[in-house]
């Protein structure tokens, strides 16, 4: 199988400003195409913005959300892909014909929609419905999948997509720099972002602390290593509504090693050439082949205790 050159991007989106966000996607796609990049991935809700949606009522949400693939934003994304002959992945809020709202992520090329995925564990707003299926699709002979943000914290989702054949998993996020029960978590002061050019190191230290990258490194590489997959992690940089995000979009190989990472405050991307042979060489492939599902099939599939609420729903 031929190698594939993939890039992952970070940028500072504007809440609800689809035209602006698509203009940034257009510009980064233009630059990436000139470098021979075949696939470019953006963060969760990169077309619409994310955090602002926590404040929307149902009517406001339906105004922001679009149908897929007929909505104007998806059609614009397809036009960008066609203009630069590049495959694009980006996220937005979707509404169906019954006005159900989903957090969606799409893959498009010059010919139209390739794949659509709905987040399995949405929690930013009570009006968002949960998706109920995994997504496997082909890109230039590679089997790919999508898992959005919190979906990846539930490690069974990553293993399930691998067992369905995924070799590359796109993991768009809007994450880090938020409070949590875990040690070291918390917001990063937006004032540090506005003073980043005068005092970059204070901001870098906050971004790289347990509030941000140090936490990510506790678990993200293991998703790639345990499952022998390439992970394409995308995350915004800068202000997302009233929350500051730390970027560090990265590509991780099946050995759990970082191949490329955004280490800048700018709208940017990094790329890597993915080699299929590394999947077979990786330890995760041996571990998958050594599984004994008869020992834990009924355990893994056990239902939740009826008195407990599904964890992601408790965040709503």
VEXNU-447089 format. One line per 5 residues: number of its first residue (from 0); their letters; for each residue x negated, y negated, z negated of C-alpha. Coordinates in nm, 2 decimals. Layout:
N
NUM) A) X Y Z; ... .
***
This chain:
316
0) XXXXX) 0.00 0.00 0.00; -0.13 -0.35 0.09; -0.22 -0.59 -0.19; 0.02 -0.88 -0.25; -0.08 -1.23 -0.35 .
5) XXXXX) 0.16 -1.37 -0.62; 0.16 -1.70 -0.80; 0.33 -1.81 -1.12; 0.42 -2.18 -1.18; 0.48 -2.42 -1.47 .
10) XXXXX) 0.64 -2.76 -1.44; 0.82 -3.02 -1.65; 1.18 -2.99 -1.54; 1.45 -3.26 -1.59; 1.77 -3.16 -1.76 .
15) XXXXX) 2.06 -3.12 -1.52; 1.86 -3.29 -1.23; 1.87 -3.01 -0.97; 1.75 -3.24 -0.69; 1.44 -3.34 -0.89 .
20) XXXXX) 1.36 -2.99 -1.00; 1.40 -2.85 -0.65; 1.17 -3.13 -0.52; 0.90 -3.00 -0.76; 0.96 -2.64 -0.64 .
25) XXXXX) 0.93 -2.76 -0.28; 0.60 -2.93 -0.34; 0.45 -2.64 -0.53; 0.57 -2.40 -0.27; 0.41 -2.61 0.00 .
30) XXXXX) 0.07 -2.61 -0.17; 0.10 -2.23 -0.25; 0.18 -2.15 0.11; -0.12 -2.33 0.23; -0.33 -2.10 0.01 .
35) XXXXX) -0.18 -1.79 0.16; 0.03 -1.71 -0.15; 0.31 -1.48 -0.05; 0.53 -1.50 -0.36; 0.58 -1.79 -0.61 .
40) XXXXX) 0.77 -1.75 -0.93; 0.92 -2.02 -1.15; 1.06 -2.03 -1.51; 1.40 -1.95 -1.65; 1.66 -2.21 -1.54 .
45) XXXXX) 1.39 -2.39 -1.35; 1.65 -2.54 -1.11; 1.89 -2.67 -1.38; 1.68 -2.72 -1.70; 1.76 -2.51 -2.00 .
50) XXXXX) 1.78 -2.65 -2.36; 2.03 -2.92 -2.27; 2.29 -2.65 -2.19; 2.32 -2.58 -2.57; 2.53 -2.90 -2.59 .
55) XXXXX) 2.77 -2.83 -2.29; 3.13 -2.75 -2.33; 3.30 -2.51 -2.08; 3.41 -2.78 -1.83; 3.06 -2.94 -1.83 .
60) XXXXX) 2.90 -2.60 -1.79; 3.12 -2.51 -1.49; 3.01 -2.84 -1.33; 2.64 -2.74 -1.37; 2.68 -2.38 -1.27 .
65) XXXXX) 2.69 -2.26 -0.91; 2.80 -1.96 -0.72; 2.53 -1.73 -0.58; 2.43 -1.72 -0.29; 2.67 -1.99 -0.15 .
70) XXXXX) 2.59 -2.27 -0.40; 2.39 -2.56 -0.28; 2.09 -2.50 -0.50; 2.04 -2.14 -0.37; 2.08 -2.26 -0.01 .
75) XXXXX) 1.82 -2.53 -0.08; 1.58 -2.27 -0.22; 1.63 -2.06 0.09; 1.55 -2.36 0.31; 1.23 -2.42 0.11 .
80) XXXXX) 1.13 -2.05 0.15; 1.20 -2.08 0.53; 1.01 -2.40 0.57; 0.69 -2.26 0.41; 0.74 -1.89 0.49 .
85) XXXXX) 0.71 -1.80 0.13; 0.91 -1.58 -0.12; 1.05 -1.78 -0.41; 1.19 -1.68 -0.75; 1.38 -1.94 -0.96 .
90) XXXXX) 1.66 -1.96 -1.22; 1.98 -2.15 -1.28; 2.33 -2.11 -1.43; 2.57 -1.91 -1.22; 2.95 -1.91 -1.22 .
95) XXXXX) 3.16 -1.63 -1.06; 3.51 -1.65 -0.90; 3.67 -1.61 -1.24; 3.46 -1.90 -1.40; 3.25 -1.66 -1.60 .
100) XXXXX) 2.91 -1.82 -1.66; 2.58 -1.63 -1.64; 2.21 -1.72 -1.68; 2.08 -1.60 -1.34; 1.75 -1.56 -1.17 .
105) XXXXX) 1.71 -1.51 -0.79; 1.46 -1.40 -0.54; 1.49 -1.55 -0.19; 1.30 -1.56 0.14; 1.35 -1.73 0.47 .
110) XXXXX) 1.64 -1.49 0.55; 1.84 -1.54 0.24; 1.90 -1.38 -0.10; 1.69 -1.07 -0.18; 1.79 -1.02 -0.54 .
115) XXXXX) 1.99 -1.16 -0.83; 1.96 -1.08 -1.20; 2.18 -1.19 -1.49; 2.02 -1.22 -1.83; 2.12 -0.93 -2.06 .
120) XXXXX) 2.07 -1.13 -2.38; 2.18 -1.49 -2.34; 2.24 -1.70 -2.66; 2.19 -2.07 -2.59; 2.56 -2.13 -2.55 .
125) XXXXX) 2.87 -1.93 -2.64; 3.02 -1.98 -2.29; 2.74 -1.77 -2.12; 2.84 -1.41 -2.05; 2.58 -1.13 -2.07 .
130) XXXXX) 2.46 -0.94 -1.76; 2.51 -0.56 -1.77; 2.26 -0.41 -1.52; 1.90 -0.39 -1.43; 1.77 -0.52 -1.10 .
135) XXXXX) 1.52 -0.33 -0.88; 1.42 -0.47 -0.54; 1.15 -0.44 -0.28; 0.89 -0.71 -0.19; 0.65 -0.62 0.09 .
140) XXXXX) 0.66 -0.25 -0.01; 0.63 -0.32 -0.39; 0.91 -0.22 -0.63; 0.99 -0.53 -0.84; 1.22 -0.62 -1.13 .
145) XXXXX) 1.33 -0.92 -1.33; 1.38 -0.96 -1.71; 1.46 -1.30 -1.84; 1.30 -1.43 -2.17; 1.46 -1.25 -2.47 .
150) XXXXX) 1.53 -0.95 -2.25; 1.15 -0.88 -2.27; 1.14 -0.89 -2.65; 1.37 -0.58 -2.64; 1.09 -0.35 -2.52 .
155) XXXXX) 1.34 -0.08 -2.41; 1.44 -0.31 -2.13; 1.08 -0.31 -1.99; 1.05 0.06 -2.02; 1.39 0.11 -1.85 .
160) XXXXX) 1.29 -0.10 -1.56; 0.96 0.08 -1.53; 1.14 0.42 -1.53; 1.37 0.28 -1.25; 1.05 0.23 -1.04 .
165) XXXXX) 0.93 -0.12 -1.12; 0.57 -0.19 -1.04; 0.59 -0.57 -1.08; 0.82 -0.73 -1.34; 0.89 -1.10 -1.31 .
170) XXXXX) 0.94 -1.24 -1.66; 1.07 -1.60 -1.64; 1.09 -1.77 -1.98; 1.16 -2.09 -2.17; 0.99 -1.99 -2.49 .
175) XXXXX) 0.75 -2.08 -2.77; 0.72 -2.39 -2.99; 1.05 -2.32 -3.17; 1.14 -2.23 -3.53; 1.16 -1.86 -3.62 .
180) XXXXX) 1.14 -1.64 -3.93; 0.80 -1.52 -3.81; 0.49 -1.67 -3.97; 0.35 -1.98 -3.81; 0.64 -2.06 -3.59 .
185) XXXXX) 0.78 -2.41 -3.54; 0.84 -2.70 -3.31; 0.55 -2.90 -3.17; 0.59 -3.27 -3.22; 0.69 -3.44 -2.89 .
190) XXXXX) 0.47 -3.73 -2.99; 0.16 -3.52 -2.92; 0.29 -3.46 -2.56; 0.33 -3.84 -2.50; -0.02 -3.89 -2.64 .
195) XXXXX) -0.18 -3.60 -2.45; -0.41 -3.80 -2.24; -0.56 -3.98 -2.54; -0.58 -3.68 -2.76; -0.56 -3.36 -2.57 .
200) XXXXX) -0.73 -3.13 -2.82; -0.47 -3.18 -3.10; -0.20 -3.08 -2.85; -0.40 -2.78 -2.72; -0.45 -2.66 -3.07 .
205) XXXXX) -0.08 -2.67 -3.14; 0.01 -2.50 -2.81; -0.25 -2.22 -2.87; -0.15 -2.16 -3.23; 0.11 -1.92 -3.37 .
210) XXXXX) 0.37 -2.17 -3.26; 0.28 -2.08 -2.90; 0.02 -1.88 -2.72; -0.11 -1.68 -3.02; 0.24 -1.54 -3.08 .
215) XXXXX) 0.28 -1.46 -2.71; -0.05 -1.26 -2.71; 0.09 -1.04 -2.99; 0.33 -0.87 -2.75; 0.33 -0.98 -2.39 .
220) XXXXX) 0.01 -0.79 -2.28; 0.14 -0.48 -2.44; 0.45 -0.48 -2.21; 0.21 -0.46 -1.91; -0.03 -0.21 -2.08 .
225) XXXXX) 0.23 0.04 -2.22; 0.42 0.05 -1.89; 0.14 0.02 -1.63; 0.31 -0.28 -1.46; 0.20 -0.62 -1.34 .
230) XXXXX) 0.37 -0.89 -1.55; 0.44 -1.23 -1.39; 0.52 -1.46 -1.68; 0.65 -1.81 -1.61; 0.72 -2.09 -1.86 .
235) XXXXX) 0.78 -2.46 -1.84; 0.53 -2.73 -1.95; 0.63 -3.05 -2.13; 0.97 -3.17 -2.25; 1.27 -2.95 -2.19 .
240) XXXXX) 1.55 -3.18 -2.32; 1.44 -3.25 -2.67; 1.20 -2.95 -2.71; 0.84 -2.94 -2.61; 0.71 -2.63 -2.43 .
245) XXXXX) 0.36 -2.51 -2.38; 0.35 -2.36 -2.03; 0.06 -2.10 -2.01; 0.23 -1.92 -1.72; 0.02 -1.61 -1.65 .
250) XXXXX) -0.03 -1.29 -1.45; -0.12 -0.98 -1.65; -0.24 -0.66 -1.49; -0.15 -0.30 -1.58; -0.45 -0.28 -1.81 .
255) XXXXX) -0.30 -0.56 -2.02; -0.56 -0.81 -1.91; -0.48 -1.17 -1.80; -0.57 -1.21 -1.44; -0.48 -1.58 -1.41 .
260) XXXXX) -0.33 -1.84 -1.64; -0.22 -2.21 -1.63; -0.44 -2.40 -1.87; -0.33 -2.75 -1.79; -0.07 -3.01 -1.88 .
265) XXXXX) 0.02 -3.06 -1.52; 0.28 -2.91 -1.29; 0.08 -2.63 -1.15; 0.05 -2.26 -1.06; -0.21 -1.99 -1.07 .
270) XXXXX) -0.23 -1.68 -0.84; -0.38 -1.33 -0.83; -0.40 -1.05 -0.58; -0.22 -0.74 -0.71; -0.38 -0.41 -0.62 .
275) XXXXX) -0.15 -0.11 -0.63; -0.42 0.15 -0.72; -0.46 -0.02 -1.06; -0.12 0.11 -1.16; -0.23 0.47 -1.13 .
280) XXXXX) -0.56 0.40 -1.30; -0.39 0.23 -1.60; -0.34 0.42 -1.93; 0.03 0.34 -1.92; 0.08 0.57 -1.63 .
285) XXXXX) -0.08 0.86 -1.83; 0.14 0.78 -2.13; 0.45 0.77 -1.92; 0.36 1.11 -1.78; 0.30 1.25 -2.13 .
290) XXXXX) 0.64 1.15 -2.26; 0.86 1.42 -2.42; 1.21 1.26 -2.39; 1.38 1.57 -2.53; 1.25 1.47 -2.87 .
295) XXXXX) 1.40 1.12 -2.88; 1.66 1.10 -2.61; 1.95 1.09 -2.86; 1.75 0.86 -3.09; 1.67 0.60 -2.83 .
300) XXXXX) 2.03 0.60 -2.71; 2.19 0.58 -3.06; 2.46 0.32 -3.09; 2.43 0.02 -3.32; 2.58 0.05 -3.67 .
305) XXXXX) 2.93 -0.09 -3.63; 2.89 -0.33 -3.92; 2.59 -0.49 -3.75; 2.61 -0.76 -3.48; 2.38 -0.71 -3.18 .
310) XXXXX) 2.08 -0.92 -3.27; 2.08 -1.16 -2.98; 2.44 -1.24 -3.04; 2.36 -1.36 -3.39; 2.15 -1.63 -3.24 .
315) X) 2.45 -1.80 -3.08 .
***
